Amino acid sequence: MNDMNWLAIYPEITLLALTCVIAIVDLFVTDPRRTVTYLLTLATLVIVGVMQAGYVADSLTVYAMQRMVVSDPMGNLLELFATVATLLSLVYARTYAADRGIWKGELFTLSLFSLLGIMVMTSANNFLVIYLGLELMSLPLYALAALRRDDLTATEAAMKYFVLGSLASGFLLYGLSMMYGATGSLDIGEVFRAIGTGQINEQVLVFGIVFVVAGLAFKLAAVPFHMWVPDVYQGAPTAITLLIAGAPQLGGFAMAIRLLVEGMLGLAVDWQQMLIVLAVASLAVGNLAAIAQSNLKRMLAYSTIGQMGFMLLGLACGVVKGNTLSAGNAYSSAMFYAITYVITTLGTFGLIALLAREGHEAEQIDDLKGLNRRSPWYAAVMAIFMFSLAGIPPTVGFYAKLAVLQALVSTNEALYVWLAVIAVLLSLVAAFYYLRVVKVMYFDEAVDMSPIRAGTDARALLSLNGLAVLVLGLLPGGLMALCAQAISKALAG
């Protein structure tokens, strides 16, 4: 074994090589349905997913590329779910994208390159690698948002996404450069040790953290850096919204753990205060604004902002008065929340794509009127997703919220207990707009009785997606144990 240790990054190398092969093969594909490219893409994602599952089973921490990259249980688990999320997004998007003329080779190669960026970012043990991964993830997503070039709304959303995303990258880069200037290293472990000496100018460190947290908040869609989310979710084609709303959230969570927990845990008293403000503002603005929305995608965008606020509460309660005893419980609950939220939101947008047809987007809440009469099964699946997002038992969303609330209350600090109370109250507000969707599906008269048209693969996976949300709510122990193990090893490293 040498310093490069290629074995640790085989999934990234495999994904890069196969993506290049798919890009070349697509040049010779004349089938407008892109069947060959589609099957090759799914095969690539299955191969990479199997490799990542093997790494998760091994549960080893291995450094590579002269310690610039790390393969550890946390990174491997998040990468596995990001790969599954990308696969589900492409399957759900198939009929929708084909009807709108965006089922092209670019959709596959850009999706795979964005996944590669998420994997690089998740495996990073160095500021520079994190930034490279972030850009590799973001640039393909900007291009994907603009894939429907003849649509003015999509183009405007892509432009807004690009401008604000670039601003966020600038914030993050400036913050990281401040941290480098203060500690003299780009290595996350070295930064952690330098901060631990207590001999670094704290004002410079705190100044750097402000910009790092601002950059992270943009990527996690937290208030007040949330402005891009409703416009991009609504403006981009639903097939692309699937790709933006799914796997990148896991990359953003991994980046937060790598930077804040693994690199700057010694400054937790500073960044936790910022996260608390961001979390409460996100919960309030996201949930209150969602009530007023009649567009389903826009409502789900504001819902995302509120959900990210809940997840941030888990990250904000790991260190209490300098004590890190509750860190494992807090960060693993936040990780469980992030993973299960992505699983649920993929199914929600997948159903919106499924209900759409050529010339009709099915984006309004009213478009779901009487869905129970059109298809009782998909009405039931959508209801499960809504119950999960609202945090109603026995869905996985209930257990995820409960885990974060338990982490807050177990600190025995009045501040965190009050935060738990605020989170519960705003979750009750959120339940109103989620249950409104269920009411529309089951109690309103149908205005559209056209048949639901989608491939067998999309129908089957969407059904499994709904069942997974229910089963994980009934049996959350396995995934929760994996998250706890992953976080404990990340903290030990």
N, C-alpha and C positions, 0 to 999 in steps of 0.2 A: 504493500500500500504506500503510495507516495502522497505528496502534498496536494496534488490535483484531485486524486481519489474520484475518478470518473464514475465509479459505481453509484455514488450518492446522487448523481444527477442524470441517471439513465432515463427516467421518465421525460425530463425536459429535452434531452438530446433526441429521444425517439419522437417526441411530438414535433420538434423542429424539422427533423428529417422527413417525416411523413407528410407534414404540411407542405413542404417544398415539392414533394412528389405529387401531391394532390393538385397543387397550383399548375404544375407542368401537364399532368394528365388532363386537366380541365380544358386546356388549350385545344385539345383534339376531340373534345366531346361536342357532338352536334345535337344531341337530344335536348329539346327545350326543358324537359322535366329534370334534367341533370341527375338521372338515376345513378349513373356510375360514380359521379362525384359525391353524391349523397351517401351511397353505401360505403365508399372509401372513407368518408369523414366519420361515419358512425363506427366503422371498424377501427379507425385510429383512436377514437375516444374510448372504445371498449379495451383496446390493447393498453393504452395509457392508464385507464382506470384499474385494470387487473394488476398492472405493475405497482400502482400506488397502494392498492389493497394489500399486496404482499409486503410492502414497506410498513404499512400500518400494523400488520400482524407481527412483523419482526420487532417493532417497538424499540428501535435503536436510534441513538443520536450520533450522527457521523458528520464531520466537517469536511468540506471539499473546497477546491479552488483556492488553496492557501488560506483557509478559514473565512473566505468571503461568502461562502454559501454553507448552509447547514440543512441536513436532512434529519428531522426529528419528528416524534409522534404528532405534535401539534400541526406542523406544516404539512405532513403527509395526510392527516385526516381532513384538513381544510382543502387541500388540493384534490383529494378524492371526491369530496362533495362538489367542488367547483367543476370538476370534469363531468360528474353526473348532471349537474345543473345545465351545463352547455349542451350535453346530449339531449336532455329533455327539451330545452329551448328549441333546438333545431327540429326535433320530431314534431313538436306542437306547431311550429311555424310553417310546416311544409305546404299545406293546402293554401293557407293565407298568403304566403309569399309568392307561390306560383300564380295565384289569381291576380296579383298586383305587379307582376313582371319584375320582381326583385329576387327570384329564385335563381341566382347566378353564382358563378364560381367565386366571385368576390365575397359573397355572404359566408361561404364555408371557410375560405382561407383567412379572412379577417377575424372570424369567430375563433378560429384555432390560434391565430397569433395573439388575440386578446387573452385567451386562456393561458398561453405560454407566458404572457406578461404577469398574469395572476400567480402562476407557479413560481416565476422568478422572484416576485415580490414576497411571496409567502416563505420562500426558502432563504431569503437574504439574511446575511449576518454582517452586513456592511451598509453604511448609508448610501454609497454610490450604487450598489446593486439594488437597493430598495427603490431608488429614484429611476434607475433604468427599467426595472420591472413595472413601475407605475406608468411610465411613458409608453412602454410596450403594450400595456393593457389599455391605456386611454386612447391613443391615436387610432387604433382600429375601430374603437367604439364611436369616435367622432365621425369617421368615414361611413360606418354602418348607419348612423342616424341620418346621414345625407344620401343614403343609397337610392331613395326614390326622388331623383333630381327634379322631376316634373311637378312635384307637389310642394307648393309654397310653404305650407305649414311645417312640413318635414324639414325643408331647407332652413327655415327660420329657427326651428328647434335645434338643428345641428349646429348652426352658427352660435346660438346662445350657449349650447353645451361646450363647444370648442373654446369660446372666449372665457367663460367662467371657469372651465376646467383648467385652462392654461394659467389663469390667475391663481387658482389653488395650487398648481404645481410650483408656481413662482414663490408663493408663501412658504410652501414646504421646503423648497430648495434653499431659500434664504435662512429659514430656521435651522436647517441642517448645517449650513455653512457657519452659522453662529456657534453651534455646538462643536463643530470641528475647530473653530478658532479658539474656543475656550478649553477644550480637552486635548487638542493636538492629535486626534485620531478619528478615523472613519469606521473603525471596527466597533461593533456594538458592545462586545465584551470589554474592550479597552475603555470605552466611554463610561460604562458602568463602574469600572474600577477607579477611573480618574475622578468621577463624581464622589465615590465613596471615601476618597482621601480627605475630602473637606477643604482642599487647598485651592479650589477653583473659584474664580470670581463669580459669586452667586448671581449678581445682577445680570451679567452676560448670559448665564445659563437660563435664567428666568425669561429674559428677552427672547432667547432662541426658542424656548418652549412655547411661548405665545404664538410664534409663527408656525411651529410644528403642529400645535393643536388646531390652529386655524386651517391649515392645509388638510389635516385629517378630517375636520368637521365638514369641509367642502365635499370630500369623497364619501363621507358617511351620511351626507344629506341632513346635517344637524343645523338647527336655527342658531344664528342668523345667516348661515351660509347655504340656505336651502333653496334660494330663488330659482335655480335651474330645474329643480326636480319636477314640479307640476307641468311646466311648459314642455320639457323634453319627454316625459312619460306620455303626455297627451299628443304632442306633435309628431313623435316618431311613429312609424308603422308598428302595430302591435307585435309583429315578429321581432322587431329590433328592441322594443321595450322589454320583451322577455329576456333578451341578452343583457340589457343594461341593468335590469332590476334583480337579476339572479346572482350569478357567480361573482361579479365585481364587489358585492357586499362582503363576501367572504375574504376577498383580497384586502379590502379596507380594514376589516377586523384584524386580520393577520398583521397588517402594517402597524396598527395601533398597539398590538401586543409586543411586536419586535421593538418598536421605538420607545414606547412609554414604559412598558413593564421590564423588558429585558435590558434596555439601555439606560433608562432614566428613573428606575424605581426609587433611587435615592432622593429624587425631587418630587415624589408622589404628593407631598403636601401642597405643592404648587399646582401641578396639572390636575389633581383631583378636584380642586376648587373650580377650575375652568370647566371640567367635564360636568360637574353638578349644575352649573349655570346653563350650559348647553343642553343638558338632559331635560331640565325643568322647562326651559323655553321651547324645546322641540315637542315635548309632551303637550304643552298648552297650545302652541300655535298649530301644530299638525292636527290634533284632534278637533279643535274648535273650527279650524278652516274647512276640515273635511265635511262637517255637517252641512255646509252651504253648497256643496258641489252637486250638480246634477249629472256631470260627466263621470262615468265609472272609472276611467283611467286616471282622471284628475283626482277623484276621491281617493283612489288607491295610492296616488303619489303623496298626498298629504298624510295618508295613513302610514306610509313608509317613514315619513319624518317623525311621526309619533312613536312608531315601533323602534326606530333607532334611538330615540330618547330613552326608552325603557332599557334598551341594551346598554346604553352609556352609563345608566345607574349601576349596572353590575361592574363596570370597569372603574367606577368612581368610589367603590367602598372596599377596595382590597387592602389598603393600609390605613389603620386607625391609630392615631397618636404615635406614629412610628413603629407600630406593631404589625407584622406581616402574617400573623397566624391565620387570619381569615382570607388571605390573598387567593389561595388555591380555590376555595369555595366560591369566592366572588367572580374570579375570572372564568372558572369553568361554567358557572351559571350563565355568564355573558356569552361564552362560546356556544353553549347549547342553544341559547336564545337566537343567536345569529344563524346557526345552521337550520334550525327548525323554521325560522321565519322565511328563509330562502326557499325551503321545500314548499311551504304554504303559498308564498306569493307566486312561485312558478306555476302552480296549479291554477291560481286565480287568473293570471294573464293567459294561461293556456286555454282556459275555458272561453275567455273573451275572443281569442283567435279562432276557437272552434265554432263559436256562434256566428262569427262574421262570414260573409259570403261576398262574391264579386259585386262591387258597387254599393255594399252596405257594411259599415264598420262595427255595428253592435256595441258602440262605446257608451251610449247613454244608459243610465240606470233603468229608464223606461223600456229599453230594448229587452230587458229580462222579464217583462210582465208576462205572467202566465207560463213561465218556462216549465213549470211542473206538468202542464198539460202537453207541452211539446215533447218533453223528455223527462219523465220522473227521475231517472237515474242521474242525469247530469244536474238536475235541480238539487238532488240530494248531495251530490259531490260538491257543488258550489256552496250549499248550506254548511257542509263540514268545514270548508275553507273559511267561510265567514265566521262561524263559531270559533274556529281556532284563532283567527286574527283578533276576535273580541275577547279571547281568553275564557271561553265557556267550557266546563268539563263535559265529556272526558277527552277532549281533543288535546293535541300536543301543545297548542298555544297556552292552554291553562297551566300545564305543568311548567312551561318555560317562564311564564310570568311568576308563578309561585316560587320557582327556584331563585329568581332575582330578588323577590320580596323577602324570602328567607335569608338571603345573603345580607340584605340591608338591615333587617331586624336583629340578626344574630350578632351584629357589631355592638349592640347594647348602648349605642350613642343616640342621644335625643335627635340630633340632626338627621341621621339616617332613618330613624323611625318616622320622623315627619316626612321625609322624602318618600317612604313607602306609602304613607297615607295619601300624599299628593298623587302618587302614581296610581293608586287604587281608584281615587275619585275621578281622575282623567280617563282611566280605563272604562269607568262606567259611562262617561260621556261618549267614548269611542263606540261602546256597544250599541248606541242609538243608530249610528249610520251603517254599521255592519248588519244589524237586525233589520234595518229598512230594506236592504237588498233581499233578505230572506222573505220579508213580507210581500215585496213586489212579485217575487217568483211564485209564491204559493197562494196569495189572496187577491191579486189583481187579474183583471181579464186580459187574455192574450191579444195583442194587436198584430202579431206576426206568427203565422202557423206554418211557415216554410220549413221543410225538413232540414235537420242538421247534417251537414256534409263534411266528412273528414276521413282521413285514412284510418285503417284498422289499427296501425301502430300507435297513432295519436290517441285514439279512443281507449286502447288497452292501457297505455302508460298513464293517461289522465285518471283512469279508474284506479290504477295501482297507487298513483300519487295521493288520491283522496283517502284510500284505505290506509296508506302509510301514515298520514296525518292522524288518523283515528287510532291505529295500532300503537304508534309511538306515544300517544297520549295515555293509552292503557298500560303500556309496558315501556316506560322511558328509561328504565335502569341501565340497559346495555349501552345506549348512546351517552347517557350521563356519565357512566363509568369511563368510557373512552375519553370524553372531554376532560374529566378529572385527572386521568392518567397523563393525558397530553400536556395539560397545564402544569402538573407537578413536575414533569420532566423539563419543561421549558423554564420553570423557576429554578430548578436545580442546576441547569446549565449556566 
